[in-house]
Amino acid sequence: MFVRTPHFRRPKRAVLSLLTVCAALAAVLLGGRAPSAGAAGSLPCDVYGGAGTPCVAAHSLARALYGSYGGPLYQVRRASDGATANIGLLATGGYADAAAQDSFCSGTTCVITTIYDQSPRHNDLTVEGPGGAGAADVAAPADALPVTVGGHQAYGLEISAGMGYRDNSTSGVAVNGQPEGMYMVTSGAHVNGACCFDYGNAETNTRDNGNGHMDALNFGTECWFQPCYGAGPWVQADLENGLFQSNAGHSTNTANTGTGPLPFVTALLKNNGRDHFALKHGNAQSGGLTTTYSGGEPTTPGYSPMRQEGAIVLGTGGDNSNGSIGSFFEGVMTAGIPSDAADDAVQSNIVSVGYGGPTGSSGTLNPASEISLRATTACCTTEYVRHRDGQVVTSPISSGSSALDKNDATWVVRRGLANRSCVSFESRNYPGDFLRHYDFKLLRQPMDGSAQFRADATFCPESGKSGAGTTSFNSYNFPGKYLRHYNHTLYIASDGGSNAWDATASWAADVSWAVSSPWAP
């Protein structure tokens, strides 16, 4: 962490031209490649700049988006004394220094107050104020979305309802029908059907100013115009007063059934502001991009030409409609329409950094270790703790099990959300979702930052009640109640009590677990 050095701001057009020329020259000198300092070859804004469509906004909590960037990524504020700290990079062009956050926030909790723009435009995002459809938002918890990227531990941004970020006074962002492009890396595992998890261009007064006054990516399961195909979530264009999958509003592509619960998704929108927009999505862990729509602007009056105002919003709608949830790892906005080749190169870079890759540690209860938890009761020694449709159960897992089953039975050990000397368990394939108890039953749910959730999701390891070689997990906020499997469902249970799952028979064995290597490293 460090203090952000103020930047001398040259006239905007001159800065943009200089960056574009330098990137293009470097690309020529390097045989068609932009500069490759830092994390993994040419980074997204190097690619777009080299293609003549420079970034005018570049936001990420996880990594640099320019090979030459060495500034802060975001700012956190801790609850204990209100102090703030900027969280930067391990190296120029590299990955977030998450250890700096962990150190600064040790013994208390932190929230994210600012997400810095890495571009020369300095379009930093701060917590969104009140708007036409919602009260002022609150800051997101800083530790809600741990993630491995580039083999390093970092954090993403976990948005719950009532959270959002914005900049209503920007530089260089498209207005009044100017062309632009944008992408974000998000997650299909943390979505809902409320309005509106957006990233992109919005109104400068936080009000709904009419058709065409927005041009933002939307990701979620809200189907504004029927029909939509499949269950989503879908990458859509929030152009104000509608989430568009085509010029007709509704989906005209029966193959576009959404991304499903992919842990990491690349979502992309580009719009020439006059007569054409396009939507793409891809798996941010592998493969390329799929175009789900490429065609005319909406046929309803007001969208051609577009009337963008140039604010930037993250996590809400243009009027601060803030009922949505979502995950954000990185995103950029460009001046001009990026080429398909540039989009493909950016997707290749995103895949190359390995979002959600192995942590490099397994089989222990140390922070960031990936594990599976095996039951040790005589009846059930082939059964492991796994989630299924948000519930937490035990079921047999073996080398012949499906990849889905193995992923559902793999957990990442995190420092206890309520007590760092204890542990919490994050789902391997639902980033930001943790094991927590509710009404004594175990669930997999997204971390909302509340003290109640933190306590419910914290467990303190002890020597196994059934003997050596096992571990029992004592509930942090219900001491004496331990993680127990009972009729293949997980509860926190005491040794005797009024609930069926508190039965004394086989209690010691049922609360004793073998911490083993992960089924899905």
C-alpha positions as CSV (number, residue, x, y, z in Angstrom):
1,M,0.0,0.0,0.0
2,F,1.2,3.5,-0.7
3,V,0.1,7.0,-1.3
4,R,-1.0,7.7,-4.9
5,T,1.2,10.3,-6.6
6,P,-0.7,13.1,-8.2
7,H,-0.4,13.1,-12.0
8,F,0.2,16.1,-14.2
9,R,-2.8,16.3,-16.5
10,R,-1.9,17.2,-20.1
11,P,-4.6,18.3,-22.4
12,K,-6.7,15.2,-23.0
13,R,-6.5,15.1,-26.8
14,A,-2.7,15.4,-26.7
15,V,-2.4,12.6,-24.1
16,L,-4.6,10.3,-26.2
17,S,-2.7,10.9,-29.4
18,L,0.7,10.4,-27.7
19,L,-0.4,7.2,-26.2
20,T,-1.8,5.9,-29.5
21,V,1.3,6.8,-31.5
22,C,3.6,5.3,-28.9
23,A,1.6,2.1,-28.8
24,A,1.5,1.8,-32.5
25,L,5.2,2.5,-32.8
26,A,6.0,-0.1,-30.2
27,A,3.8,-2.6,-32.0
28,V,5.7,-2.1,-35.2
29,L,9.1,-2.4,-33.5
30,L,8.0,-5.6,-31.7
31,G,6.7,-7.3,-34.9
32,G,3.0,-6.5,-34.4
33,R,2.9,-6.8,-30.6
34,A,2.3,-4.1,-28.1
35,P,4.8,-3.7,-25.2
36,S,4.8,-6.8,-22.9
37,A,5.9,-5.6,-19.5
38,G,4.3,-7.1,-16.5
39,A,1.8,-9.8,-15.9
40,A,1.3,-11.8,-19.1
41,G,2.4,-10.3,-22.4
42,S,0.5,-7.4,-23.9
43,L,-2.1,-6.4,-21.4
44,P,-5.6,-5.4,-22.4
45,C,-5.1,-1.6,-22.7
46,D,-1.8,-2.1,-24.5
47,V,-3.7,-4.2,-27.0
48,Y,-6.5,-1.8,-27.5
49,G,-4.1,1.2,-27.6
50,G,-2.0,-0.5,-30.2
51,A,-5.1,-1.1,-32.3
52,G,-6.0,2.6,-32.3
53,T,-8.8,2.4,-29.7
54,P,-7.2,3.4,-26.5
55,C,-8.7,2.8,-23.1
56,V,-10.4,5.8,-21.5
57,A,-11.2,3.8,-18.3
58,A,-9.4,0.7,-16.9
59,H,-10.6,-0.7,-13.6
60,S,-9.4,-3.8,-11.8
61,L,-8.9,-5.0,-8.2
62,A,-6.8,-7.9,-9.4
63,R,-4.1,-6.7,-11.8
64,A,-2.6,-4.1,-14.0
65,L,-4.3,-3.5,-17.3
66,Y,-1.3,-1.7,-18.9
67,G,2.2,-3.3,-18.9
68,S,3.6,0.0,-17.7
69,Y,1.1,0.7,-14.9
70,G,2.6,0.9,-11.4
71,G,0.0,2.9,-9.5
72,P,-2.7,1.9,-7.0
73,L,-5.6,-0.4,-7.9
74,Y,-8.1,0.5,-5.2
75,Q,-8.5,2.1,-1.8
76,V,-9.9,0.4,1.4
77,R,-11.2,1.9,4.6
78,R,-11.1,0.0,7.8
79,A,-13.8,0.0,10.4
80,S,-11.7,0.2,13.5
81,D,-10.4,3.8,13.0
82,G,-11.6,5.0,9.6
83,A,-8.1,5.0,8.2
84,T,-7.6,4.4,4.4
85,A,-4.9,2.7,2.4
86,N,-4.3,2.4,-1.3
87,I,-3.7,-1.2,-2.5
88,G,-1.2,-1.5,-5.3
89,L,0.8,-4.0,-7.3
90,L,3.5,-6.5,-6.5
91,A,5.4,-5.2,-9.5
92,T,4.7,-2.8,-12.4
93,G,2.3,-4.4,-14.8
94,G,1.7,-7.2,-12.4
95,Y,-0.8,-8.4,-9.8
96,A,-2.5,-6.9,-6.7
97,D,-0.6,-6.9,-3.4
98,A,-3.4,-8.6,-1.5
99,A,-1.1,-9.1,1.5
100,A,-1.0,-5.3,2.0
101,Q,-4.8,-5.4,2.3
102,D,-4.7,-8.3,4.7
103,S,-2.1,-6.6,6.9
104,F,-3.9,-3.2,6.9
105,C,-7.3,-4.8,7.7
106,S,-6.0,-7.4,10.2
107,G,-8.2,-7.5,13.3
108,T,-11.0,-5.5,11.8
109,T,-13.0,-5.2,8.5
110,C,-12.5,-3.1,5.5
111,V,-14.6,-1.8,2.6
112,I,-13.6,-0.6,-0.9
113,T,-14.0,3.1,-1.2
114,T,-12.3,3.9,-4.5
115,I,-11.5,1.8,-7.6
116,Y,-8.8,3.7,-9.5
117,D,-8.7,4.2,-13.2
118,Q,-5.4,3.1,-14.6
119,S,-5.9,5.1,-17.8
120,P,-4.4,8.6,-18.2
121,R,-8.0,9.8,-17.9
122,H,-8.2,9.2,-14.1
123,N,-11.9,8.2,-14.2
124,D,-11.8,6.8,-10.7
125,L,-15.0,5.1,-9.3
126,T,-16.2,6.0,-5.8
127,V,-19.3,4.8,-3.8
128,E,-22.4,5.9,-5.7
129,G,-24.7,8.5,-4.2
130,P,-28.5,8.7,-4.4
131,G,-30.3,8.5,-7.7
132,G,-33.7,8.6,-9.3
133,A,-34.4,5.0,-8.3
134,G,-32.3,4.3,-5.2
135,A,-30.8,5.8,-2.0
136,A,-27.1,6.3,-1.7
137,D,-25.2,3.0,-2.0
138,V,-22.8,1.5,0.5
139,A,-19.3,0.3,-0.1
140,A,-18.6,-3.4,-0.8
141,P,-16.6,-5.5,1.7
142,A,-13.0,-5.7,0.7
143,D,-12.5,-9.4,1.5
144,A,-15.8,-10.9,0.1
145,L,-14.3,-12.2,-3.2
146,P,-10.9,-13.8,-2.8
147,V,-9.5,-15.0,-6.2
148,T,-6.4,-16.6,-7.6
149,V,-5.0,-14.8,-10.6
150,G,-1.6,-15.3,-12.2
151,G,-0.9,-17.7,-9.4
152,H,-1.3,-14.9,-6.9
153,Q,-3.9,-14.3,-4.3
154,A,-6.0,-11.2,-4.9
155,Y,-9.6,-9.9,-4.4
156,G,-12.4,-9.1,-6.7
157,L,-15.4,-6.8,-6.1
158,E,-18.6,-8.6,-4.8
159,I,-21.7,-6.5,-5.3
160,S,-24.8,-7.1,-3.1
161,A,-28.0,-5.2,-3.4
162,G,-27.5,-1.6,-2.3
163,M,-23.9,-1.4,-3.4
164,G,-22.5,0.5,-6.4
165,Y,-19.7,2.7,-7.7
166,R,-19.8,5.7,-10.1
167,D,-18.0,8.7,-11.7
168,N,-20.3,11.4,-13.0
169,S,-17.5,13.7,-14.0
170,T,-15.3,11.8,-16.5
171,S,-12.8,12.6,-19.2
172,G,-12.7,11.0,-22.7
173,V,-15.8,8.7,-22.3
174,A,-18.1,8.6,-25.3
175,V,-21.0,11.1,-25.5
176,N,-23.8,11.9,-28.0
177,G,-23.4,9.0,-30.3
178,Q,-19.6,8.7,-30.2
179,P,-18.3,5.1,-30.7
180,E,-17.0,3.1,-27.8
181,G,-16.3,-0.4,-26.6
182,M,-16.1,-2.1,-23.2
183,Y,-15.6,-5.4,-21.5
184,M,-15.6,-6.8,-18.0
185,V,-14.6,-10.0,-16.3
186,T,-17.5,-11.1,-14.1
187,S,-19.0,-14.4,-12.8
188,G,-22.0,-16.4,-13.8
189,A,-22.1,-17.9,-10.3
190,H,-23.2,-14.7,-8.6
191,V,-26.2,-13.2,-10.4
192,N,-29.9,-12.4,-9.9
193,G,-32.8,-11.1,-11.9
194,A,-33.0,-7.6,-10.3
195,C,-31.9,-4.3,-12.0
196,C,-29.1,-3.8,-12.8
197,F,-25.6,-5.1,-12.6
198,D,-24.0,-2.8,-15.2
199,Y,-20.6,-1.6,-16.2
200,G,-20.3,1.2,-18.6
201,N,-21.7,4.6,-19.8
202,A,-24.5,6.2,-17.9
203,E,-26.2,9.5,-17.1
204,T,-24.2,12.2,-15.3
205,N,-27.1,13.2,-13.0
206,T,-27.9,9.6,-11.8
207,R,-31.4,9.8,-13.3
208,D,-33.2,8.1,-16.2
209,N,-33.0,10.7,-18.9
210,G,-34.5,8.6,-21.6
211,N,-33.8,6.2,-24.4
212,G,-30.2,6.0,-25.5
213,H,-28.7,7.9,-22.6
214,M,-26.9,4.8,-21.5
215,D,-24.5,2.4,-23.2
216,A,-23.5,-0.2,-20.6
217,L,-22.8,-3.9,-20.3
218,N,-25.4,-5.7,-18.2
219,F,-25.0,-9.2,-16.8
220,G,-27.7,-11.1,-15.0
221,T,-30.9,-13.2,-15.4
222,E,-33.3,-10.3,-15.9
223,C,-35.1,-10.8,-19.2
224,W,-36.5,-7.3,-20.0
225,F,-37.9,-8.2,-23.5
226,Q,-39.4,-11.6,-24.1
227,P,-38.4,-14.0,-25.4
228,C,-35.0,-14.8,-23.8
229,Y,-33.7,-18.3,-24.4
230,G,-32.3,-20.6,-21.7
231,A,-31.9,-19.6,-18.0
232,G,-29.1,-17.1,-18.5
233,P,-27.3,-15.2,-17.2
234,W,-27.0,-13.2,-20.4
235,V,-24.7,-10.5,-21.6
236,Q,-27.0,-7.6,-22.6
237,A,-26.8,-3.9,-23.5
238,D,-28.3,-1.5,-21.0
239,L,-29.1,1.4,-23.4
240,E,-31.6,2.8,-20.9
241,N,-35.2,1.8,-20.5
242,G,-34.3,-1.7,-21.6
243,L,-31.8,-4.5,-21.5
244,F,-31.2,-5.3,-25.2
245,Q,-30.1,-8.6,-26.7
246,S,-30.9,-7.3,-30.3
247,N,-32.3,-4.3,-32.1
248,A,-35.8,-5.8,-31.3
249,G,-34.9,-5.9,-27.6
250,H,-35.6,-9.6,-27.2
251,S,-33.2,-12.3,-28.2
252,T,-33.2,-13.2,-31.9
253,N,-30.6,-15.9,-31.3
254,T,-32.0,-19.2,-30.0
255,A,-28.5,-20.5,-29.4
256,N,-27.9,-17.7,-26.9
257,T,-29.0,-19.5,-23.7
258,G,-26.6,-17.5,-21.5
259,T,-23.3,-18.5,-19.9
260,G,-24.7,-20.6,-17.1
261,P,-22.9,-20.6,-13.8
262,L,-19.4,-20.2,-15.2
263,P,-17.1,-19.0,-12.4
264,F,-15.5,-16.4,-14.7
265,V,-17.0,-14.8,-17.7
266,T,-15.8,-12.2,-20.2
267,A,-18.6,-9.9,-21.2
268,L,-18.2,-7.5,-24.1
269,L,-20.2,-4.7,-25.8
270,K,-19.3,-2.3,-28.6
271,N,-21.5,0.4,-30.1
272,N,-20.8,2.8,-32.9
273,G,-23.4,5.1,-31.5
274,R,-25.3,5.4,-34.8
275,D,-26.5,2.2,-36.4
276,H,-24.7,-0.8,-35.0
277,F,-23.9,-2.6,-31.7
278,A,-22.5,-6.0,-30.9
279,L,-22.5,-8.3,-27.8
280,K,-20.0,-11.1,-27.1
281,H,-19.2,-13.4,-24.2
282,G,-16.6,-16.0,-23.4
283,N,-15.3,-18.3,-20.7
284,A,-12.6,-16.2,-19.0
285,Q,-10.7,-19.4,-18.1
286,S,-10.5,-20.9,-21.6
287,G,-11.3,-20.5,-25.2
288,G,-12.5,-17.6,-27.3
289,L,-15.4,-15.2,-27.6
290,T,-18.8,-15.9,-29.0
291,T,-20.8,-13.1,-30.7
292,T,-24.4,-13.3,-29.7
293,Y,-25.6,-10.2,-31.6
294,S,-24.2,-7.9,-34.2
295,G,-26.6,-5.6,-36.0
296,G,-28.6,-2.4,-35.9
297,E,-29.4,-0.2,-32.9
298,P,-32.8,-0.7,-31.3
299,T,-35.7,0.2,-33.6
300,T,-37.5,2.1,-30.9
301,P,-37.0,5.9,-31.2
302,G,-34.2,7.4,-29.2
303,Y,-31.4,4.9,-29.8
304,S,-30.1,6.0,-33.2
305,P,-28.1,8.1,-32.7
306,M,-27.3,7.2,-29.1
307,R,-27.3,10.0,-26.6
308,Q,-24.7,8.8,-24.1
309,E,-23.7,11.3,-21.3
310,G,-20.3,9.9,-20.3
311,A,-20.7,8.9,-16.7
312,I,-19.3,5.5,-15.6
313,V,-21.4,3.2,-13.5
314,L,-20.5,-0.2,-11.9
315,G,-23.0,-2.4,-10.1
316,T,-26.2,-0.4,-10.6
317,G,-28.4,1.0,-13.3
318,G,-28.1,4.5,-14.7
319,D,-30.6,5.9,-12.1
320,N,-29.0,3.9,-9.3
321,S,-31.4,1.0,-9.6
322,N,-29.5,-1.1,-7.1
323,G,-31.3,-4.4,-6.5
324,S,-28.8,-6.5,-8.4
325,I,-25.8,-8.6,-7.3
326,G,-22.7,-9.4,-9.3
327,S,-18.9,-9.9,-9.3
328,F,-16.3,-7.7,-11.0
329,F,-12.7,-8.5,-11.5
330,E,-11.6,-6.1,-14.3
331,G,-13.1,-4.0,-17.0
332,V,-12.1,-1.3,-19.5
333,M,-13.8,1.2,-21.8
334,T,-12.3,2.4,-25.1
335,A,-12.5,5.4,-27.4
336,G,-13.7,4.0,-30.7
337,I,-14.9,0.6,-31.7
338,P,-12.2,-2.1,-31.1
339,S,-11.5,-4.5,-33.9
340,D,-12.5,-8.2,-33.5
341,A,-8.8,-9.1,-33.6
342,A,-8.1,-6.8,-30.7
343,D,-11.1,-8.3,-28.7
344,D,-9.7,-11.8,-29.4
345,A,-6.2,-10.7,-28.3
346,V,-7.6,-9.3,-25.1
347,Q,-9.6,-12.5,-24.4
348,S,-6.4,-14.5,-24.9
349,N,-4.7,-12.4,-22.4
350,I,-7.5,-12.8,-19.9
351,V,-7.4,-16.5,-20.3
352,S,-3.6,-16.5,-19.9
353,V,-3.6,-15.0,-16.5
354,G,-5.5,-17.9,-15.0
355,Y,-8.5,-16.5,-13.1
356,G,-9.5,-19.1,-10.5
357,G,-6.4,-21.2,-11.1
358,P,-4.9,-23.5,-8.4
359,T,-3.7,-21.6,-5.4
360,G,-0.5,-23.7,-5.2
361,S,-1.4,-25.1,-1.8
362,S,-3.6,-28.1,-0.9
363,G,-4.6,-30.6,1.7
364,T,-4.1,-28.4,4.8
365,L,-6.0,-25.8,6.8
366,N,-3.6,-23.0,5.9
367,P,-5.1,-19.9,4.2
368,A,-5.5,-20.4,0.4
369,S,-5.2,-24.2,0.7
370,E,-7.6,-26.2,-1.5
371,I,-9.2,-29.1,0.3
372,S,-12.0,-31.6,0.3
373,L,-13.6,-32.7,3.6
374,R,-14.2,-36.5,3.9
375,A,-16.6,-38.0,6.5
376,T,-15.0,-40.5,8.9
377,T,-18.1,-42.2,10.3
378,A,-17.9,-45.9,9.4
379,C,-21.0,-45.7,7.2
380,C,-19.8,-42.9,5.1
381,T,-16.1,-42.9,4.5
382,T,-16.4,-42.3,0.8
383,E,-18.6,-39.3,1.2
384,Y,-17.4,-35.7,1.0
385,V,-18.8,-32.3,1.9
386,R,-20.2,-30.7,-1.3
387,H,-22.8,-28.1,-2.3
388,R,-25.8,-28.8,-4.4
389,D,-28.2,-26.1,-5.5
390,G,-27.0,-23.9,-2.6
391,Q,-27.5,-26.7,0.0
392,V,-24.6,-28.4,1.7
393,V,-24.6,-32.2,1.8
394,T,-22.4,-35.2,1.8
395,S,-22.2,-37.6,-1.1
396,P,-19.8,-40.2,-2.5
397,I,-17.1,-38.7,-4.7
398,S,-14.5,-40.8,-6.5
399,S,-12.1,-40.6,-9.4
400,G,-15.0,-41.6,-11.6
401,S,-17.2,-38.7,-10.5
402,S,-18.1,-35.9,-12.9
403,A,-16.1,-32.7,-13.0
404,L,-19.1,-30.9,-11.6
405,D,-19.3,-33.2,-8.6
406,K,-15.5,-32.9,-8.0
407,N,-15.7,-29.1,-8.2
408,D,-18.7,-29.0,-5.8
409,A,-16.7,-31.0,-3.3
410,T,-13.7,-28.7,-3.4
411,W,-13.2,-25.8,-1.0
412,V,-10.6,-23.1,-0.5
413,V,-9.6,-22.4,3.0
414,R,-9.7,-18.7,3.9
415,R,-8.9,-16.9,7.1
416,G,-11.9,-16.8,9.3
417,L,-14.2,-14.0,8.2
418,A,-15.0,-13.2,11.9
419,N,-11.8,-14.4,13.5
420,R,-8.5,-14.8,11.6
421,S,-7.4,-17.6,14.0
422,C,-10.2,-19.7,12.7
423,V,-11.2,-20.6,9.1
424,S,-13.9,-20.0,6.5
425,F,-14.5,-22.2,3.4
426,E,-15.0,-20.6,0.0
427,S,-16.6,-22.6,-2.8
428,R,-14.1,-23.6,-5.5
429,N,-16.5,-23.1,-8.4
430,Y,-18.7,-20.3,-7.0
431,P,-16.2,-17.6,-6.2
432,G,-17.2,-15.4,-3.3
433,D,-19.7,-18.0,-1.9
434,F,-18.9,-19.5,1.5
435,L,-20.1,-22.3,3.7
436,R,-22.3,-20.7,6.4
437,H,-25.0,-21.9,8.8
438,Y,-28.5,-20.5,8.9
439,D,-31.0,-21.9,11.3
440,F,-28.3,-24.5,12.2
441,K,-28.3,-25.9,8.6
442,L,-25.3,-25.4,6.3
443,L,-25.7,-23.4,3.1
444,R,-23.5,-22.1,0.3
445,Q,-24.1,-18.3,0.0
446,P,-22.4,-15.2,-1.3
447,M,-20.6,-13.1,1.4
448,D,-22.5,-9.9,2.0
449,G,-20.1,-8.3,4.4
450,S,-22.4,-8.3,7.4
451,A,-21.2,-9.2,10.9
452,Q,-23.9,-11.9,11.0
453,F,-22.6,-13.6,7.8
454,R,-19.0,-13.4,8.9
455,A,-19.8,-15.1,12.2
456,D,-22.0,-17.8,10.6
457,A,-19.3,-18.6,8.1
458,T,-16.4,-18.9,10.6
459,F,-15.4,-22.3,12.1
460,C,-12.6,-23.0,14.6
461,P,-10.6,-26.2,14.0
462,E,-10.0,-28.6,16.9
463,S,-8.6,-32.1,17.3
464,G,-11.2,-34.5,16.0
465,K,-13.7,-35.7,18.6
466,S,-13.2,-39.3,17.3
467,G,-9.5,-39.3,17.7
468,A,-6.2,-38.7,16.0
469,G,-6.0,-37.9,12.3
470,T,-9.3,-36.0,12.2
471,T,-10.5,-32.5,12.7
472,S,-13.6,-31.1,14.2
473,F,-14.9,-27.6,13.4
474,N,-16.5,-25.6,16.2
475,S,-19.0,-22.9,15.2
476,Y,-17.6,-19.5,16.0
477,N,-20.9,-17.9,17.1
478,F,-22.4,-21.1,18.5
479,P,-19.6,-22.6,20.6
480,G,-20.2,-26.3,21.3
481,K,-22.0,-26.8,18.0
482,Y,-19.8,-28.5,15.4
483,L,-20.0,-29.2,11.7
484,R,-21.9,-32.5,11.5
485,H,-23.3,-34.7,8.7
486,Y,-26.7,-36.1,9.6
487,N,-28.8,-38.0,7.1
488,H,-26.3,-36.7,4.4
489,T,-27.0,-33.1,5.3
490,L,-24.7,-30.7,7.1
491,Y,-25.7,-28.9,10.3
492,I,-24.0,-27.4,13.3
493,A,-24.9,-29.7,16.1
494,S,-24.2,-30.2,19.8
495,D,-23.7,-33.6,21.6
496,G,-27.3,-34.0,22.7
497,G,-30.1,-31.5,22.4
498,S,-33.6,-30.8,21.2
499,N,-33.0,-31.1,17.4
500,A,-32.8,-34.4,15.6
501,W,-29.3,-33.6,14.4
502,D,-28.1,-33.2,18.0
503,A,-28.5,-36.9,18.6
504,T,-25.7,-38.4,20.7
505,A,-25.5,-41.6,18.6
506,S,-22.3,-41.4,16.4
507,W,-22.0,-37.7,17.2
508,A,-18.2,-37.8,17.8
509,A,-17.6,-39.6,14.5
510,D,-20.1,-37.4,12.6
511,V,-18.3,-34.2,13.6
512,S,-14.8,-35.6,12.8
513,W,-13.5,-34.9,9.3
514,A,-10.5,-35.9,7.3
515,V,-8.9,-32.9,5.6
516,S,-7.8,-34.2,2.3
517,S,-6.4,-33.2,-1.1
518,P,-8.9,-31.4,-3.3
519,W,-10.9,-33.3,-5.8
520,A,-10.7,-30.3,-8.2
521,P,-7.3,-28.6,-7.7
